[in-house]
Amino acid sequence: MAYDGARVREVLDAVRAEGRAALTAPEAKVLCDAYGIPTAGEGLATSADEAVSLAREFGGPVALKIVSPDILHKTDAGCVLVDVSGDEAIRTGYAQILANAHAFTENPAIAGVQVQQMVGGHEVIVGATTDPTFGKVVAFGLGGVLVEVLKDVTFRLAPLSAEQARSMLDDIAAADVLRGARGSEPVDADALADVLRRVSDLVYDFPEIAELDLNPVFATAAGATAADVRIVLATEESAPPVRHSPEEIVHAMQRLMNPRSVAVIGASNEDGKIGNSVMKNLINGGYAGEIHPVNPKADEILGRKAHRSITDVPGEVDVAVFTVPAKFVAAALEECGRKQVAAAVLIPSGFAETGNHELQAEVVAVARKHGIRLLGPNIYGYYYTPQNLCATFCTPYDVRGGVALTSQSGGIGMAILGFSRTTKMGVSAIVGLGNKSDVDEDDLLTFFEQDDNTHCVAMHLEDLKDGRAFVEAAQRVTKRKPVVVLKAGRTDLGARAASSHTGALAGNDKVYDDILRQSGVVRAPGLNEMLEYARGIPVLPTPKGENVVIITGAGGSGVLLSDACVAAGLRLMDIPPDLDEEFRRYIPPFGAAGNPIDITGGEPPSTYEATIRLGLRDPRIHALVLGYWHTIVTPPMVFAELAARVAEEARADGVDKPIVVSLAGDTEVEKAAEYLFDHGIVAYPYTTEKPVAVLGAKYQWARAAGLLG
C-alpha cells in the first residue's frame, strides 16, 4: 500500500509544536487521506454562511460538529448535530453548537464548525490504542454510542495481515449482521478489512499516535466510510523493552537449565534456613554437577567445602542461587559478575513486590552490566528433571516427563507440584518467575521450543512484561508444541482512563483474550483447568479433522456431553445414513443412533467394544467422546480394559484418534479413570465437562497450529 508518510509527519510535528495532544477533525482527516482511509465529504465553516454554502455543495442532510482542541468528546458537549437540512436549520444549528461549546468549557479555542456529508449503513468502530502490555493494538466492533455498553469488540496486534483483518470481522457477536442477517444486504467485507489494515499501518508507522478512533464507520455493500475521526498523541515517550535474540536466549537458558556447576550464595548448615534447604535439594535430588556452597562464616556445609566468596570457587560457575537477604544481593551479584556467572536465581523477597523498586532496579543494573540473566527475585526456585536439578527450598520432585510448568506465584507453584505428584504427571521443568526482573515467559518459551525433553508448556501469569515478545515466541512454539496459559485477573475492575472509545474498551481482559488466541496459545479459565490441560493434551493424539462422535450408555450423560462439546468449540458430526445403519447393528432397538449414540445402560461389554471399534475404524470420525454408566453388567474396570484394548489394537494398525471418557458410577470408576489415563485415554469420574474441555483444548491448539485436515 502506498502512503504519504511525509504529510503525516508534517501534521504531527505541527501539533507537537503547539503543545497539543489531540488533533482537530480537519487534521485527523489529513492523516486519513494520507493513508487512504475513506472519510465522509466535509469542510470547515467559520461562519453560518459558510456552513450553508458547504451543505449546498453536498446536496443533502449534513452533520455539524465543533472543531476545537479543547473539546475532544464532541457528543458529550452537545456539539454534534446530525441530519440537519435546509438553510435556516443549518444557521440555527451552527449557532447552537457554538453556544454549547462555550457552555461546556470556558473560553474554548474554536477553529470553526465541521460540515460533514451524512452517510448511512451499519455502524461499526475501527480503532487503535497503545496497550501497556502489547503496544499497538487494533480494535473492531459495533460502533456508535453503544460500543462501550455492548463491548462487542475484538482486538489484534498491529500491524495486521490481510488474513488477520478479515478474521476480526468474524470475531464479534454481531458478525451475522455484517454478513447479511435476515435477508439484508451484506457489507463489503474487503473494504472494511482494508480500513482495518490501513489504520493498523498508520499507528504502527507513527508510534506517537496513542489512540485513534473511527467511530462510527458506516459499512455498506458499496464500501466503508468513517464519519468521525479522533486521534490523540502520546504525552510522553516510553522506553523500549530490553530484547535479546533467540540465539542469545537459548545460550543463556542452556546454562541455566543444564548447568555444569551451581553455587549457593548463603548456603547454611542450619536446618530450616533456605540456604540449607536448597543445598539438601541439590544434593539429595541427584544433581550430578558441581555444587559449591558460599558462606563467609563456614568452612564446610553438608560435607562440602564452603567458600567465602563466589570468586574463590575454582573453575566456572554457570548458576548462582541466592538465598541471602535482599539487601546483600547487589554486592554478591557484583562478585558473580567478576566470576562471569551466566545466571542468578534470586529466591529472596523484599524487592519490587514490597515496593522496593529502587533495590530491584539496582540489582538489574548490576546484572546487565555483567551480562548475567536473572531469574526472580521473590521465587521458590526451579526444577529441571532431565538434570535432576532441584534448585529450590520447597519439596523435591523427580517424576520425569514432557510437561514444563511455570508460575509467577510461589503458591501456584506449589499447587503445580502437588497436582503433578498426585496425578503422576511427569514434568520436565517447574520454574518460578516471581517479579520477572529479567527472565520471563518468552525467554522460557524460547528454551522449551528447542528442548527435546519438553512436549507441552503450561504457564501461570499475572501479567506480561513484554507482550509482543511473548506473542512472537508463542507463535513459533505453538506450531510444534501446545502452550497453555492461565492469565490471572480476568475481571474488569474498571477500564483505565482514556480519551477515546478504543482506549476505554482496551482497559479490560478482552485484549489479553484475543491476543493470546492470536498467538496460538490455549487459555485456561482456572488453575485446575490449566493443570488438567497440561496433563491431558500430551496424552491425546492430534485429531485429523473436526468430526466428533459421542457414544454413551446413558441418555442424560449424552445430553450433558453434547452441551460440553458445544461449549468447548467442538463440532458434533452429522452421522451419514450408512454409518448410522452400522451403529444400529450393535445397539438395542430402544437405543438411539444419531449423535450422541445412546447404547443404553444395560448393555454388555460387547456393545461398548463394538461401537468403540466402529468409531475408531471409520475414517470419517476424528475423535470419540465416551460416556460410561456403572452397571453390574459392565463393571468399571471391565469397561476400562476393553476400551484400552480396542484403542491399542487400532493404534497397532496405524489408527490413533483422541478418546476422552466421562465415567458415572460408584467409587470404582476412579480406578478405571486412572487406568484409562495410563493407557492414553483421557478419563475423569463424576464429570461430563472436564474430559470434553481437555479435548476442546487439544482441538484449539491443533487448529491454531494448522494441523487439522
C-alpha positions as CSV (number, residue, x, y, z in Angstrom):
1,M,0.0,0.0,0.0
2,A,1.3,3.5,-0.9
3,Y,1.1,6.0,1.9
4,D,2.1,9.7,2.2
5,G,4.1,9.4,5.4
6,A,5.7,12.8,4.9
7,R,2.3,14.5,5.1
8,V,1.5,12.7,8.3
9,R,4.9,13.7,9.8
10,E,4.2,17.3,8.9
11,V,0.9,17.4,10.7
12,L,2.1,15.6,13.8
13,D,5.1,17.8,14.1
14,A,2.9,20.9,13.9
15,V,0.6,19.6,16.6
16,R,3.5,18.8,18.8
17,A,5.0,22.3,18.2
18,E,1.8,23.8,19.5
19,G,1.9,21.7,22.7
20,R,-1.2,19.8,21.8
21,A,-2.0,16.1,22.2
22,A,-5.4,16.0,20.4
23,L,-5.7,16.5,16.7
24,T,-8.6,18.6,15.3
25,A,-11.0,16.8,13.0
26,P,-9.5,18.5,9.9
27,E,-6.0,17.5,11.0
28,A,-7.2,13.9,11.6
29,K,-8.7,13.9,8.1
30,V,-5.4,14.8,6.6
31,L,-3.9,11.7,8.2
32,C,-6.7,9.6,7.0
33,D,-6.3,10.9,3.4
34,A,-2.5,10.3,3.6
35,Y,-3.2,6.6,4.4
36,G,-6.2,6.1,2.1
37,I,-8.7,5.7,4.9
38,P,-12.1,6.7,3.5
39,T,-13.9,9.6,5.3
40,A,-17.1,11.4,4.6
41,G,-17.1,14.6,2.5
42,E,-16.6,17.6,4.7
43,G,-15.5,21.1,5.1
44,L,-14.7,23.7,7.8
45,A,-17.1,26.6,8.2
46,T,-16.1,29.7,10.2
47,S,-19.5,31.3,9.7
48,A,-23.1,30.3,9.4
49,D,-23.0,31.4,5.7
50,E,-20.0,29.2,5.0
51,A,-21.9,26.3,6.7
52,V,-24.9,26.8,4.4
53,S,-22.7,27.0,1.3
54,L,-20.9,23.7,2.2
55,A,-24.2,22.0,2.9
56,R,-25.5,23.0,-0.5
57,E,-22.4,21.5,-2.1
58,F,-23.1,18.1,-0.5
59,G,-26.7,18.3,-1.7
60,G,-28.4,16.6,1.3
61,P,-28.6,16.3,5.1
62,V,-25.3,17.1,6.9
63,A,-23.8,16.7,10.3
64,L,-22.4,19.7,12.2
65,K,-19.6,19.2,14.6
66,I,-17.4,21.6,16.6
67,V,-13.7,21.8,15.7
68,S,-11.8,22.5,18.9
69,P,-8.7,21.1,20.5
70,D,-10.4,21.8,23.9
71,I,-13.4,19.6,23.2
72,L,-12.4,16.0,22.4
73,H,-15.7,14.3,23.1
74,K,-18.0,16.4,21.0
75,T,-21.2,14.5,21.6
76,D,-20.8,14.8,25.4
77,A,-20.5,18.6,25.0
78,G,-23.7,18.8,22.8
79,C,-21.6,19.9,19.9
80,V,-22.7,17.4,17.3
81,L,-25.9,17.7,15.3
82,V,-26.9,15.1,12.7
83,D,-29.4,15.0,9.8
84,V,-29.5,18.8,9.5
85,S,-31.1,20.1,6.3
86,G,-32.3,23.4,5.0
87,D,-30.5,26.8,5.2
88,E,-32.3,28.0,8.2
89,A,-31.8,24.8,10.2
90,I,-28.1,24.9,9.4
91,R,-27.8,28.5,10.6
92,T,-29.6,27.7,13.8
93,G,-27.5,24.6,14.3
94,Y,-24.3,26.5,13.8
95,A,-25.2,29.0,16.5
96,Q,-26.4,26.3,18.8
97,I,-23.1,24.4,18.6
98,L,-21.0,27.5,19.3
99,A,-23.3,28.2,22.4
100,N,-23.0,24.7,23.6
101,A,-19.2,24.7,23.2
102,H,-18.9,27.8,25.4
103,A,-21.3,26.3,28.0
104,F,-19.2,23.1,28.1
105,T,-15.8,24.7,28.7
106,E,-14.7,28.2,29.5
107,N,-13.2,30.1,26.5
108,P,-12.6,27.1,24.2
109,A,-10.3,27.5,21.2
110,I,-12.6,27.1,18.3
111,A,-11.4,26.7,14.7
112,G,-15.0,26.5,13.3
113,V,-17.7,24.0,12.7
114,Q,-17.2,20.9,10.6
115,V,-19.9,20.4,8.0
116,Q,-20.0,16.7,7.0
117,Q,-21.9,14.8,4.4
118,M,-24.3,12.3,6.1
119,V,-23.6,8.7,5.2
120,G,-25.5,5.6,6.2
121,G,-25.1,1.9,6.7
122,H,-24.2,-0.5,9.6
123,E,-22.3,1.4,12.3
124,V,-19.0,-0.2,13.4
125,I,-15.9,1.1,15.2
126,V,-12.4,0.8,13.9
127,G,-9.8,2.0,16.3
128,A,-6.3,1.6,17.7
129,T,-4.7,2.2,21.0
130,T,-1.4,1.7,22.8
131,D,-1.8,-1.2,25.3
132,P,0.7,-1.1,28.2
133,T,1.5,-4.8,27.6
134,F,1.2,-5.4,23.9
135,G,1.9,-1.9,22.4
136,K,-0.2,-1.0,19.3
137,V,-3.4,-3.0,19.1
138,V,-6.3,-2.6,16.6
139,A,-10.0,-2.8,17.6
140,F,-13.1,-3.7,15.7
141,G,-16.7,-3.9,16.8
142,L,-20.1,-2.5,16.9
143,G,-20.0,1.3,16.5
144,G,-21.9,4.4,17.6
145,V,-22.7,5.3,21.2
146,L,-23.4,1.8,22.2
147,V,-19.9,0.5,21.7
148,E,-18.8,0.9,25.3
149,V,-22.2,-0.6,26.6
150,L,-22.3,-3.7,24.4
151,K,-18.5,-4.1,24.2
152,D,-18.9,-6.4,21.2
153,V,-15.3,-5.7,20.1
154,T,-12.2,-7.7,19.2
155,F,-8.5,-6.9,19.2
156,R,-5.4,-7.8,17.3
157,L,-1.8,-6.7,17.3
158,A,-0.7,-4.1,14.8
159,P,0.4,-4.3,12.0
160,L,-2.3,-6.6,10.6
161,S,-2.0,-9.0,7.8
162,A,-4.9,-9.3,5.3
163,E,-6.0,-12.6,6.9
164,Q,-5.9,-11.1,10.4
165,A,-8.0,-8.1,9.3
166,R,-10.7,-10.4,7.8
167,S,-10.7,-12.6,10.9
168,M,-11.7,-9.6,13.0
169,L,-14.9,-9.2,11.1
170,D,-15.9,-12.8,12.0
171,D,-14.8,-12.5,15.6
172,I,-17.6,-10.3,17.0
173,A,-21.0,-11.5,18.2
174,A,-22.8,-9.3,15.6
175,A,-20.8,-10.8,12.7
176,D,-24.0,-12.2,11.2
177,V,-25.4,-8.7,10.9
178,L,-22.5,-7.7,8.7
179,R,-22.9,-10.9,6.6
180,G,-26.5,-10.0,5.8
181,A,-28.7,-11.4,8.5
182,R,-32.5,-11.7,7.9
183,G,-32.1,-11.1,4.2
184,S,-30.3,-7.8,4.5
185,E,-27.5,-6.9,2.1
186,P,-24.1,-8.0,3.4
187,V,-21.5,-5.3,3.8
188,D,-18.3,-5.1,1.7
189,A,-16.0,-7.2,3.9
190,D,-12.9,-6.5,1.8
191,A,-13.5,-2.7,2.2
192,L,-13.8,-3.0,6.0
193,A,-10.8,-5.2,6.3
194,D,-8.8,-2.7,4.1
195,V,-9.7,0.1,6.6
196,L,-8.5,-2.0,9.5
197,R,-5.2,-2.7,7.7
198,R,-4.7,1.0,6.9
199,V,-5.4,2.1,10.4
200,S,-3.1,-0.6,11.7
201,D,-0.3,0.6,9.4
202,L,-0.8,4.2,10.4
203,V,-0.4,3.7,14.1
204,Y,2.4,1.2,13.7
205,D,4.4,3.6,11.4
206,F,3.8,6.5,13.8
207,P,4.2,5.2,17.3
208,E,3.4,8.6,18.8
209,I,-0.2,8.1,17.9
210,A,-1.5,6.8,21.2
211,E,-5.2,6.4,20.3
212,L,-7.2,6.5,17.1
213,D,-11.0,6.2,16.7
214,L,-13.0,5.9,13.6
215,N,-16.4,5.9,15.2
216,P,-18.7,5.3,13.6
217,V,-17.6,3.8,10.3
218,F,-20.6,3.3,8.1
219,A,-20.3,-0.1,6.3
220,T,-22.5,-0.9,3.2
221,A,-22.4,-3.2,0.3
222,A,-20.6,-0.4,-1.6
223,G,-17.8,0.2,0.9
224,A,-16.9,1.7,4.2
225,T,-16.7,5.4,5.2
226,A,-15.6,6.9,8.5
227,A,-18.0,9.6,9.8
228,D,-15.9,10.7,12.8
229,V,-12.2,10.6,13.4
230,R,-10.5,11.1,16.7
231,I,-6.7,11.0,17.1
232,V,-4.7,11.5,20.3
233,L,-0.9,11.6,20.6
234,A,1.2,10.2,23.5
235,T,2.2,12.8,26.0
236,E,5.5,11.1,26.9
237,E,7.8,8.5,25.3
238,S,8.1,5.1,26.9
239,A,11.5,3.3,26.9
240,P,11.5,0.2,24.7
241,P,11.9,-3.1,26.5
242,V,15.2,-4.8,26.6
243,R,15.3,-7.5,23.9
244,H,17.6,-10.5,23.4
245,S,17.9,-12.5,20.2
246,P,16.6,-16.1,20.2
247,E,20.1,-17.3,19.9
248,E,21.2,-15.3,22.9
249,I,18.3,-16.5,24.9
250,V,18.9,-20.2,24.1
251,H,22.6,-19.8,25.0
252,A,21.8,-18.3,28.4
253,M,18.9,-20.6,29.2
254,Q,21.0,-23.7,28.3
255,R,23.4,-22.7,31.1
256,L,20.6,-22.0,33.5
257,M,18.7,-25.3,32.8
258,N,21.7,-27.5,32.1
259,P,24.4,-26.1,34.4
260,R,27.7,-27.8,34.9
261,S,28.1,-26.2,38.3
262,V,25.9,-24.4,40.8
263,A,26.9,-22.1,43.6
264,V,24.6,-21.4,46.6
265,I,25.1,-17.9,47.9
266,G,24.1,-18.1,51.6
267,A,24.4,-21.8,51.9
268,S,23.8,-23.0,55.5
269,N,24.3,-26.0,57.8
270,E,21.3,-24.9,59.9
271,D,18.0,-26.8,59.4
272,G,15.1,-24.5,58.5
273,K,17.3,-22.0,56.6
274,I,16.6,-21.5,52.9
275,G,20.3,-21.9,52.2
276,N,20.2,-25.3,53.9
277,S,17.1,-26.5,52.1
278,V,18.5,-25.5,48.7
279,M,21.7,-27.4,49.4
280,K,19.9,-30.5,50.5
281,N,17.6,-30.5,47.4
282,L,20.5,-30.1,45.1
283,I,22.5,-32.9,46.8
284,N,19.6,-35.3,47.6
285,G,17.9,-34.7,44.3
286,G,20.8,-36.3,42.4
287,Y,22.2,-33.4,40.5
288,A,25.5,-34.6,39.1
289,G,27.2,-31.3,38.5
290,E,29.4,-29.5,40.9
291,I,27.7,-27.9,44.0
292,H,29.6,-25.0,45.7
293,P,28.3,-23.6,49.0
294,V,29.2,-19.9,49.5
295,N,29.2,-18.6,53.1
296,P,32.0,-16.4,54.6
297,K,31.3,-17.8,58.1
298,A,31.6,-21.6,57.4
299,D,34.4,-23.9,56.3
300,E,32.2,-26.8,55.3
301,I,28.5,-27.2,54.6
302,L,26.8,-30.6,54.3
303,G,30.1,-32.2,53.7
304,R,31.3,-29.8,51.0
305,K,34.0,-27.2,51.2
306,A,32.5,-23.7,51.7
307,H,33.9,-20.6,50.1
308,R,34.0,-17.1,51.5
309,S,33.0,-15.6,48.1
310,I,32.0,-17.0,44.8
311,T,35.2,-15.5,43.4
312,D,37.0,-18.2,45.5
313,V,35.2,-21.1,43.8
314,P,37.6,-23.0,41.4
315,G,36.5,-23.2,37.8
316,E,33.5,-21.9,36.0
317,V,30.1,-21.4,37.7
318,D,27.0,-21.5,35.5
319,V,24.3,-20.7,38.0
320,A,24.3,-18.9,41.4
321,V,21.3,-19.5,43.6
322,F,20.8,-16.6,46.0
323,T,19.4,-17.3,49.5
324,V,20.7,-14.3,51.3
325,P,18.5,-11.3,52.4
326,A,17.6,-8.8,49.7
327,K,20.0,-6.1,50.9
328,F,23.0,-8.3,50.3
329,V,22.1,-9.3,46.7
330,A,23.6,-6.5,44.7
331,A,27.0,-6.8,46.3
332,A,27.1,-10.5,45.9
333,L,25.9,-10.1,42.3
334,E,28.9,-7.9,41.6
335,E,31.1,-10.7,42.6
336,C,29.2,-13.1,40.3
337,G,29.9,-10.6,37.5
338,R,33.6,-10.8,38.2
339,K,33.3,-14.6,38.2
340,Q,31.4,-14.5,34.8
341,V,28.4,-16.4,36.2
342,A,25.8,-16.9,33.5
343,A,22.6,-16.8,35.5
344,A,21.5,-15.8,39.0
345,V,18.4,-17.4,40.7
346,L,17.1,-14.8,43.2
347,I,15.0,-16.6,45.8
348,P,14.8,-13.7,48.3
349,S,11.8,-11.4,48.6
350,G,11.9,-7.7,49.6
351,F,12.2,-6.2,46.2
352,A,9.5,-4.6,43.9
353,E,6.7,-6.8,45.3
354,T,7.1,-4.9,48.6
355,G,7.5,-1.5,47.0
356,N,11.3,-1.6,47.0
357,H,11.7,-0.8,43.3
358,E,15.0,1.0,43.7
359,L,16.7,-2.1,45.1
360,Q,15.4,-4.2,42.3
361,A,16.5,-1.7,39.7
362,E,20.0,-1.6,41.3
363,V,20.2,-5.4,41.1
364,V,19.0,-5.4,37.4
365,A,21.6,-2.8,36.5
366,V,24.4,-4.8,38.1
367,A,23.2,-7.9,36.2
368,R,23.0,-6.1,32.8
369,K,26.5,-4.6,33.3
370,H,27.9,-8.1,33.7
371,G,25.7,-10.0,31.2
372,I,24.0,-12.1,33.9
373,R,20.5,-13.3,33.4
374,L,18.3,-13.1,36.4
375,L,15.5,-15.5,37.4
376,G,13.3,-13.8,40.0
377,P,13.5,-12.3,42.6
378,N,10.9,-13.5,45.0
379,I,10.6,-17.1,43.8
380,Y,10.7,-20.6,45.1
381,G,13.5,-21.6,42.6
382,Y,13.2,-24.0,39.8
383,Y,13.3,-27.7,38.8
384,Y,14.7,-29.3,35.7
385,T,14.2,-33.0,35.9
386,P,16.4,-34.2,33.0
387,Q,19.4,-32.9,35.0
388,N,17.9,-34.0,38.4
389,L,18.2,-30.3,39.2
390,C,16.1,-29.2,42.2
391,A,17.3,-25.6,42.9
392,T,14.6,-24.7,45.4
393,F,13.8,-24.6,49.1
394,C,10.5,-26.4,48.5
395,T,9.8,-30.1,48.3
396,P,11.8,-32.1,45.8
397,Y,10.2,-33.6,42.6
398,D,11.6,-36.2,40.4
399,V,8.9,-37.7,38.2
400,R,10.2,-37.0,34.7
401,G,8.0,-36.3,31.8
402,G,7.4,-33.9,28.9
403,V,5.4,-31.1,30.6
404,A,7.1,-27.8,31.6
405,L,5.2,-25.6,34.0
406,T,5.9,-22.0,35.1
407,S,4.3,-19.7,37.6
408,Q,4.6,-16.1,38.7
409,S,3.3,-17.0,42.2
410,G,5.0,-19.3,44.7
411,G,1.7,-20.6,46.0
412,I,0.6,-21.5,42.5
413,G,4.0,-23.2,42.0
414,M,3.3,-25.4,45.0
415,A,-0.1,-26.3,43.7
416,I,1.5,-27.3,40.4
417,L,3.9,-29.5,42.4
418,G,1.2,-31.2,44.4
419,F,-1.0,-31.8,41.4
420,S,1.9,-33.2,39.4
421,R,2.7,-35.6,42.3
422,T,-0.9,-36.7,42.9
423,T,-1.6,-37.4,39.2
424,K,1.9,-38.8,38.5
425,M,2.2,-36.2,35.7
426,G,5.7,-36.3,34.5
427,V,7.4,-32.9,34.2
428,S,10.5,-31.6,32.5
429,A,10.6,-28.3,34.4
430,I,8.8,-26.3,37.1
431,V,10.0,-22.7,37.1
432,G,9.2,-19.8,39.4
433,L,9.3,-16.3,37.8
434,G,8.3,-14.0,40.6
435,N,8.9,-10.4,39.9
436,K,10.3,-11.1,36.4
437,S,13.1,-8.6,36.7
438,D,14.8,-10.2,33.7
439,V,13.9,-13.7,32.6
440,D,10.3,-14.0,31.7
441,E,7.8,-16.2,29.8
442,D,9.2,-15.5,26.4
443,D,12.7,-16.5,27.5
444,L,11.4,-19.8,28.8
445,L,9.3,-20.4,25.8
446,T,12.3,-19.9,23.6
447,F,14.2,-22.5,25.6
448,F,11.3,-25.0,25.7
449,E,10.8,-24.6,22.0
450,Q,14.1,-26.4,21.3
451,D,14.2,-28.6,24.4
452,D,13.6,-32.2,23.3
453,N,12.6,-33.1,26.9
454,T,9.6,-30.7,26.7
455,H,6.5,-31.5,24.7
456,C,3.9,-29.2,26.3
457,V,4.2,-25.9,28.2
458,A,1.8,-24.5,30.8
459,M,2.2,-21.1,32.3
460,H,0.5,-19.2,35.1
461,L,1.0,-15.4,34.8
462,E,-0.4,-12.3,36.3
463,D,1.0,-10.0,33.6
464,L,3.3,-10.0,30.7
465,K,6.4,-7.8,30.9
466,D,6.8,-7.6,27.1
467,G,3.6,-8.8,25.4
468,R,4.9,-8.6,21.9
469,A,8.0,-10.7,22.7
470,F,5.7,-13.3,24.3
471,V,3.4,-13.4,21.2
472,E,6.4,-13.7,18.9
473,A,7.8,-16.6,20.9
474,A,4.4,-18.3,21.4
475,Q,3.6,-18.1,17.6
476,R,6.8,-20.0,16.9
477,V,6.4,-22.6,19.7
478,T,2.7,-23.4,19.2
479,K,3.4,-24.5,15.7
480,R,5.2,-27.5,17.3
481,K,4.2,-27.8,20.9
482,P,1.0,-26.8,22.8
483,V,1.2,-23.9,25.2
484,V,-1.5,-23.4,27.9
485,V,-1.8,-20.1,29.7
486,L,-3.6,-19.2,32.9
487,K,-3.8,-15.4,32.9
488,A,-4.9,-14.2,36.3
489,G,-7.1,-11.0,36.6
490,R,-9.9,-11.8,34.2
491,T,-12.4,-9.5,36.0
492,D,-12.8,-5.9,34.7
493,L,-12.3,-3.6,37.6
494,G,-12.9,-0.6,35.5
495,A,-11.2,0.5,32.3
496,R,-8.3,2.8,32.7
497,A,-8.9,6.5,31.9
498,A,-8.7,7.0,28.2
499,S,-9.6,9.8,25.8
500,S,-11.1,7.5,23.2
501,H,-13.7,4.7,23.0
502,T,-11.0,2.3,21.9
503,G,-8.7,3.2,24.8
504,A,-11.5,2.6,27.3
505,L,-12.5,-0.7,25.7
506,A,-8.9,-1.9,25.8
507,G,-8.8,-1.5,29.5
508,N,-10.4,-4.9,30.1
509,D,-9.4,-8.5,29.8
510,K,-10.6,-8.8,26.2
511,V,-7.3,-7.6,24.8
512,Y,-5.5,-10.4,26.6
513,D,-8.1,-12.9,25.5
514,D,-7.9,-12.0,21.8
515,I,-4.2,-11.6,21.5
516,L,-3.4,-14.8,23.5
517,R,-5.6,-16.6,21.0
518,Q,-3.9,-14.8,18.1
519,S,-0.6,-16.1,19.5
520,G,-1.8,-19.7,19.3
521,V,-1.9,-20.5,23.0
522,V,-4.8,-22.2,24.8
523,R,-6.1,-20.0,27.6
524,A,-7.3,-22.0,30.6
525,P,-10.2,-20.5,32.7
526,G,-8.8,-21.6,36.0
527,L,-5.9,-23.3,37.8
528,N,-7.4,-26.8,37.8
529,E,-8.1,-26.5,34.1
530,M,-4.6,-25.3,33.3
531,L,-3.2,-28.3,35.1
532,E,-5.6,-30.8,33.6
533,Y,-4.9,-29.4,30.1
534,A,-1.2,-29.8,30.7
535,R,-1.7,-33.3,31.8
536,G,-4.2,-34.3,29.2
537,I,-3.2,-32.6,26.0
538,P,0.1,-34.6,25.6
539,V,-1.8,-37.8,26.1
540,L,-4.2,-37.2,23.3
541,P,-3.1,-37.7,19.7
542,T,-3.6,-34.8,17.3
543,P,-7.0,-35.2,15.6
544,K,-7.1,-35.2,11.8
545,G,-10.4,-33.5,11.4
546,E,-13.4,-31.8,13.2
547,N,-15.9,-34.7,13.3
548,V,-16.6,-35.6,17.0
549,V,-18.9,-38.5,17.9
550,I,-20.4,-39.2,21.4
551,I,-21.1,-42.8,22.4
552,T,-22.8,-43.1,25.7
553,G,-24.5,-45.7,28.0
554,A,-26.8,-43.0,29.5
555,G,-29.1,-40.6,27.7
556,G,-28.6,-37.9,30.4
557,S,-24.9,-38.1,30.1
558,G,-25.2,-37.8,26.3
559,V,-27.1,-34.5,26.6
560,L,-24.6,-33.1,29.0
561,L,-21.7,-34.2,26.9
562,S,-23.3,-32.6,23.9
563,D,-23.6,-29.3,25.8
564,A,-20.0,-29.6,26.8
565,C,-18.9,-30.2,23.2
566,V,-20.7,-27.0,22.1
567,A,-19.1,-25.0,25.0
568,A,-15.7,-26.4,24.1
569,G,-16.0,-25.4,20.4
570,L,-16.2,-28.9,19.1
571,R,-18.3,-30.0,16.1
572,L,-20.6,-32.9,16.6
573,M,-20.6,-35.0,13.4
574,D,-23.8,-35.4,11.3
575,I,-23.9,-39.2,11.1
576,P,-24.4,-40.2,7.4
577,P,-27.1,-42.9,6.8
578,D,-24.6,-45.7,6.1
579,L,-22.7,-45.1,9.3
580,D,-26.0,-44.7,11.2
581,E,-27.0,-48.2,9.9
582,E,-23.7,-49.6,11.0
583,F,-24.1,-48.4,14.6
584,R,-27.7,-49.6,14.7
585,R,-26.4,-53.2,14.2
586,Y,-24.8,-53.1,17.7
587,I,-27.3,-51.1,19.8
588,P,-30.7,-52.3,21.0
589,P,-33.9,-51.2,19.3
590,F,-34.7,-48.9,22.2
591,G,-31.3,-47.3,22.0
592,A,-30.7,-44.1,19.9
593,A,-28.4,-43.7,16.9
594,G,-27.5,-40.3,15.6
595,N,-25.1,-38.3,17.7
596,P,-24.9,-38.9,20.6
597,I,-25.2,-42.6,20.1
598,D,-27.0,-44.0,23.1
599,I,-26.3,-47.7,23.6
600,T,-28.3,-47.7,26.8
601,G,-27.1,-48.6,30.3
602,G,-27.9,-52.3,30.5
603,E,-25.7,-53.4,27.6
604,P,-22.9,-56.0,28.0
605,P,-19.2,-55.2,27.3
606,S,-19.5,-56.4,23.7
607,T,-21.8,-53.5,22.8
608,Y,-19.3,-51.0,24.2
609,E,-16.5,-52.8,22.4
610,A,-18.2,-53.0,19.0
611,T,-19.3,-49.4,19.0
612,I,-16.0,-48.0,20.1
613,R,-14.2,-50.1,17.5
614,L,-16.5,-48.9,14.8
615,G,-15.9,-45.3,15.9
616,L,-12.2,-45.8,15.7
617,R,-12.2,-47.6,12.4
618,D,-14.4,-45.3,10.4
619,P,-12.1,-42.7,8.8
620,R,-14.9,-40.1,8.8
621,I,-14.9,-39.9,12.6
622,H,-11.9,-38.0,14.0
623,A,-12.5,-38.1,17.8
624,L,-14.6,-40.0,20.3
625,V,-16.3,-38.9,23.5
626,L,-17.4,-41.9,25.6
627,G,-20.0,-41.7,28.4
628,Y,-19.8,-44.7,30.7
629,W,-22.5,-45.7,33.2
630,H,-21.6,-48.0,36.0
631,T,-23.6,-51.3,35.9
632,I,-23.0,-54.8,37.2
633,V,-23.4,-56.0,33.6
634,T,-20.3,-53.9,32.5
635,P,-18.3,-53.0,35.6
636,P,-15.9,-50.0,35.5
637,M,-12.6,-51.9,35.2
638,V,-14.1,-54.2,32.5
639,F,-15.1,-51.2,30.5
640,A,-11.7,-49.5,31.1
641,E,-9.8,-52.6,30.0
642,L,-11.8,-53.2,26.9
643,A,-11.7,-49.5,25.8
644,A,-7.9,-49.5,26.3
645,R,-7.5,-52.8,24.4
646,V,-9.6,-51.6,21.4
647,A,-7.7,-48.4,21.3
648,E,-4.3,-50.2,21.4
649,E,-5.4,-52.6,18.6
650,A,-6.3,-49.6,16.5
651,R,-3.0,-47.9,17.2
652,A,-1.2,-51.1,16.2
653,D,-3.0,-50.8,12.8
654,G,-2.0,-47.1,12.4
655,V,-5.3,-45.6,13.7
656,D,-4.7,-43.2,16.6
657,K,-7.6,-40.9,17.4
658,P,-8.2,-38.8,20.6
659,I,-10.6,-40.6,23.0
660,V,-12.0,-38.9,26.2
661,V,-14.2,-40.6,28.7
662,S,-16.7,-39.4,31.3
663,L,-17.4,-42.1,33.9
664,A,-20.5,-42.1,36.1
665,G,-20.8,-44.6,38.9
666,D,-19.6,-45.7,42.4
667,T,-16.0,-45.1,43.6
668,E,-14.7,-47.9,41.4
669,V,-14.8,-45.5,38.4
670,E,-11.9,-43.6,40.0
671,K,-9.6,-46.6,39.4
672,A,-11.0,-47.1,36.0
673,A,-10.3,-43.5,35.0
674,E,-6.7,-43.8,36.3
675,Y,-6.2,-47.0,34.2
676,L,-7.6,-45.3,31.1
677,F,-5.2,-42.3,31.5
678,D,-2.3,-44.7,31.9
679,H,-3.3,-46.2,28.5
680,G,-3.6,-43.0,26.5
681,I,-7.3,-42.2,27.1
682,V,-8.2,-39.0,29.0
683,A,-10.8,-40.0,31.5
684,Y,-12.5,-38.5,34.5
685,P,-15.1,-39.7,37.0
686,Y,-18.1,-37.7,38.1
687,T,-17.9,-35.1,35.4
688,T,-19.0,-34.6,31.8
689,E,-17.4,-31.2,31.3
690,K,-13.7,-31.9,32.2
691,P,-12.9,-34.6,29.6
692,V,-14.6,-32.6,26.8
693,A,-12.8,-29.4,27.9
694,V,-9.4,-31.2,27.5
695,L,-10.4,-32.4,24.1
696,G,-11.5,-28.9,23.2
697,A,-8.2,-27.6,24.3
698,K,-6.4,-30.1,22.1
699,Y,-8.5,-29.1,19.2
700,Q,-7.9,-25.4,19.9
701,W,-4.2,-25.9,19.7
702,A,-4.4,-28.1,16.6
703,R,-6.4,-25.5,14.8
704,A,-4.0,-22.7,15.7
705,A,-1.1,-24.8,14.6
706,G,-2.7,-25.6,11.3
707,L,-2.7,-29.4,11.9
708,L,-6.3,-30.3,11.1
709,G,-7.0,-31.7,7.7
